[in-house]
Amino acid sequence: MNTLSLVAGFVKSLAGREIEDEDQTDCRVAAIALMYYVVRADGAVDHAERKVFEQTVQRYFDGEGADIKDLSARAMKAYSESTDVYQFAQVLQRHLTKNECEAFISILWQLGYADGKIDELEENLVERIAEILNVANPSSLKLPEHNALLFQRRMNH
């Protein structure tokens, strides 16, 4: 199964999938919070990274009818109240299939490359999330750098 098919399946799987956790966090909020962790991993979010993050969230979550502003606000609140990626990755790990987890790791790599390069902190974080999601060999889901730049250009148009 190719990466685009995996990502499409991941997005379909999250449509309206609510998780009844103590904190009422659903898969979509957990996914967006993890995406933001990756964008912020190197300590700074420049304009290009913020734009790619927002466009990625819009692309993968708004198309399913989610109220993107509310969803993003819930994810940012959850992110700001968290101390680690573990709680969010656990939500996804419990409710997504292996293929959906792999697709999500592919999305995280794309976000890591949002500024045209992947920082060591971003790489370590994606690999840690992949470990929690039981995704073997997460580096195999990386986009080559030139594909990441094409992705970024596409997101900027």
N, C-alpha and C positions, 0 to 999 in steps of 0.2 A: 504494500500500500504506500503510495507516495505521500510526501509531506502535506501537499494541498488537500488531499483527501482526508488525511488525519485531522487537519485543522477544521475542515468543514464539519466533520463528525463531532469534533469537540464542541464547536459552537452550537450545533443542533442539540447536543446533550445538555447544554446549560440552559436552554430556553425554558424558563419557568421552573427550573428545578430548585425547589426550596428545601433547605436542610433545617431540621428542628434541633438546633443546638441550644445550650443554655443562653448564649448571646444572640440567638436568632440569625446567625451569619449564614447566608446561603452561598452556594458555589460561586455565583457570579461575583459577589462581594469579595470572597476569599481570593478568587483569581485576579481581580483588579488590584487588590492590596498587594499581592505577590508581584504583580507587574510593576507596581510603583516601587516596591523594595528594590527591584533590579535597576530601575531607572535611577534611583537615588544611591545605589551601592557605592559609586565613586565619590560621594559626598557633595555633588553639585548636579543641578539639573539646568542645563542651558536651554535657550529658546528652542533649538532644533530637537532636543530630547523631549521637551515638554510637548511640542507639537506632534512628534511621532507617537508619544504615549497617548495623547488625547485622540489622535486619529485611529490608533490601534483599538482603543476602547470603543470608540464609535463604530468602527468597522466590525468588530467581533461581537458586540453586545447590543447595539442599538437596532441592528437589523432584525432582531428577534422581538421588537416591540417593547423592550425595557425602557423605562423612563431613565435615560442616561444620566441626567443631572442628579436625580435622587440616588441612583445606583452608585455613581462616582462619589457623591457626598457620604454615603454609608461606608464605602470602601476607604475613603480618606480618614473618616472618623475611626474606623476599626484599625487602620494603619497607625494613626497617631496614638492610639491607646495600647498598641501592642509593643512587645519588647523583642519579638523574634518572628521569623517566618514560619516556625513550626506549627503554630495553631492554624494558620491558613492552609498550609500544605496538607495537614492532617484532614481538614475538611474535604479537600479535593481527593486525597488518597482514599478516603472511605467511600466516595461516591462516584468516582470516574473509573472507566475501564483502563486497561493498560494502554490501548491505542489513544484514548483521550488524554491520558497523562503525557504520553510522548508528544502529542500535538501541542499541548500546553508548553512543554519544554522548548519546542521549536519556536513558539511565540516569544518566550522569554529570551531566547538567543537573538531573535530579531530586535527586541527592545534593547538588549545589551549592545548591539551594533548601531543603535540609533545615531550616535555621534560619529559614525564612520570607523570606529575601532572598539574593541572590547577590552576593558580594563581588567586587571587581575582580580580585583574585588568583585566585579560583575560576574566574571567567569566562575569564581569560587562559589558565589551565591547561587548561580544557576545550577551548578553541580550539587550543591547541598540540597536544594529544592528537589532536584531529580532523585537524589538518594532517598529522601522522605517519601517521594511518590513511587519508589521502587522502579525507577527507570534505569535500566542497565545501559551503560555506554552512552551517556548524554551527549558527548562530543560528536557522536555520529549524527545528531540532529541539528548540529550547527549549520548555518548557511555559510558557504564560502564568503569571504569578505566582499568580493565583487557583487554577489547576490544580495548581500545586506545593503550595499550602497544602492543597488537597483530598487530594493524594497523602500529605502528611505526616499529616493527620488519619487517613486510612485506615491508614497504617502504625502509628499509635499505638493502634489498637483491636484 
